[in-house]
């Protein structure tokens, strides 16, 4: 079975609680040892009110959002994102997306992630759609803990 996707299709939102554990574990997993991602005192000394999420963790969450929607057989071909407002512990990021084009088995999706401060991430993801297999779950499921 082939996944049917149309330009203009909205992806369901994904709500992600921003916890200290998520921020620190994402930084460690991506080998980003900058103190602003794990040491609140050091982050404050550098002008931030608290630790904040790194771009590699955001990039991974955007990828997860897309593959949760299109299924595990979808292949991310390009992820181009820009960061804006930081993700701090105790906040929530809501990812939304819209398919902007579909051609030759590939879809382009505009992605936006907002938190209480504003736009945390904006970008575009190019995804090769799965063919010859059942589609994925069709919508993001669960929270990141």
HURA-V328673 format. One record per residue. RES is the residue in one letter. BURIAL is I if it has 24 or more other C-alpha atoms within 12 Angstrom, else O. Layout:
res={RES;RES}
burial={BURIAL;BURIAL}
This chain:
res={X;X;X;X;X;X;X;X;X;X;X;X;X;X;X;X;X;X;X;X;X;X;X;X;X;X;X;X;X;X;X;X;X;X;X;X;X;X;X;X;X;X;X;X;X;X;X;X;X;X;X;X;X;X;X;X;X;X;X;X;X;X;X;X;X;X;X;X;X;X;X;X;X;X;X;X;X;X;X;X;X;X;X;X;X;X;X;X;X;X;X;X;X;X;X;X;X;X;X;X;X;X;X;X;X;X;X;X;X;X;X;X;X;X;X;X;X;X;X;X;X;X;X;X;X;X;X;X;X;X;X;X;X;X;X;X;X;X;X;X;X;X;X;X;X}
burial={O;O;I;O;I;O;O;O;O;I;I;I;I;I;I;I;I;I;I;I;O;I;I;I;I;I;I;O;O;O;O;O;O;O;I;I;I;I;O;O;O;O;O;O;O;O;O;O;O;I;I;I;I;I;I;I;I;I;I;I;I;I;I;I;I;I;I;I;I;I;I;I;I;I;I;I;O;O;I;I;I;I;I;O;I;I;I;I;I;O;I;I;I;I;I;I;I;I;I;I;O;O;O;O;O;I;I;I;I;I;I;I;I;I;I;O;O;O;I;I;I;I;I;I;I;I;I;I;I;I;O;O;O;O;O;I;O;O;I;I;O;O;O;I;O}
